[in-house]
C-alpha cells in the first residue's frame, strides 16, 4: 500500500476534522501530494495539494481559507485540516500522489499516479 488515508468521520457545520495520509519514503520525499473528494453523483474534485520540494500549497476556491494542507516529515504524513465545515463538504476524500505534474494539471485526477482508499466525511447542518 503506497498511500493510506485515515481520519474523517462526522462533524457539525462549523466544526473541524483532520484527515491524514501516510505514504512511503519514496513517495513522500519526491511526489506532490494532494487531496480530492467525491460526493454522490458528482465527479471527483480537487481539494488541495502540497509540493514535496518547497512545501508550496494550492487549494480549490471552495475550501481556500478553511482547509489547510501540511506535511509532517518526521512521520511521512500529509494532513488536511478542515475548519468551518459546511454540509457541502460532505464527500469521500481521497489522498493522491503525483510524480510529475504541472500547475495546469494539478487539479486533474488523471494526473496522479497513486491513490489511497477514500475516507468518508459527513457534515451535518
N, C-alpha and C positions, 0 to 999 in steps of 0.2 A: 504494500500500500504506500503510494507516494505521498498522498495528502490525506489527512484525517481531520475532519471538521467536528467541532463539538461546541456545546453551549446552546443558546436559543431557549425556546420554551414559550411560556405565556406571560404577557405583560399587559398592564392597563395603558390606555392612551396617556401620553405624557411621561410614561415611565422609561426605564432603561434596561438594556440587555447587553451582554457581551458574547460575541462569537469568537472562537479561536480556531486556528488551522495549523496543525503540526505537519512538518514536512521533513524530508530527508536533508542531510547536509548539502548534497549536490544541488538540490532544488532551491533550498533556502539561500544558498550563497550566490547563486547566479541567475535565478529566474525572477521575473516580475511576478508578484503575487496579487491576485485580485479576488473580489467577491462579486458574485452575481446573485440574482434572485428570480424566482419564477412563481407567480401566483396562478391559481387555477384558471385555465382558459386563456392565459396570456403567454407571450414569448418570454424567454429568459432575457433579463435585462442587466446591464452593467450597473454596479453599485459603487465600487471603489477599487483602487489599485495602488500598490506601493512598489517603488523600484528597489532592487537589491543593491544597486551601485551607490546611490546617494540618498536613498530614502525619500525621494520625491513622491508626492501623493497626488491622486486625481480622484474626483468624485462626480457622480451624476448630479445634475441640478436638483433632483428630487430629495437628495439626502445631504447636500452641502450645508455645512453649518450645524448639522445634527449628528452626523456619524463621523467617527474618526478611525482611520486605519493606521496601524502601527506594527513595527517589527520588534520582536523580542529575540535578540541574537543569542542570548545565553541558552534559551530553550528551543530555538528554531521554530518559533510560533509567530504567526501573524494574527493580530487581534482586530476585531471590528467592534468598536464601542458605539452602541446605538442609543442615543438620547432623544428626548422629546418624541417618543414613538407615536405613530399615528396608525389608525386601523389599516390604512392603505399600505403600510409597511409589511403587513402580513404576507408571508410567502415562504417557500422553501429556499433557503440560502445555500449557495454552493461556493466553496473556495476553489480557485484555479491557479495554474501556473503557466507562464509562457516564457519560452527560451528567447525568442526573437520577436519583438513586437514594436510597433510604432505608435505614436500618438494617434494616428488616424485609425489604427485597427484595434486599439486597446479596448474599445467598448464592444468589440465583436466577439462573441463566444467562440466562434470557429477559429480564432487566432490563438487559443490557449491549448496547451499540449496535455496537461494533466488536470484532472478534476477530482475533488473529494466527493464523498457522499453528502447529500443535502441534509440540512438540519432545519426543522420547522420553527418558524417564528410566527406567533399569533398575538395580535394586539387587539384587545377588546376596547370598545368605546364606552 
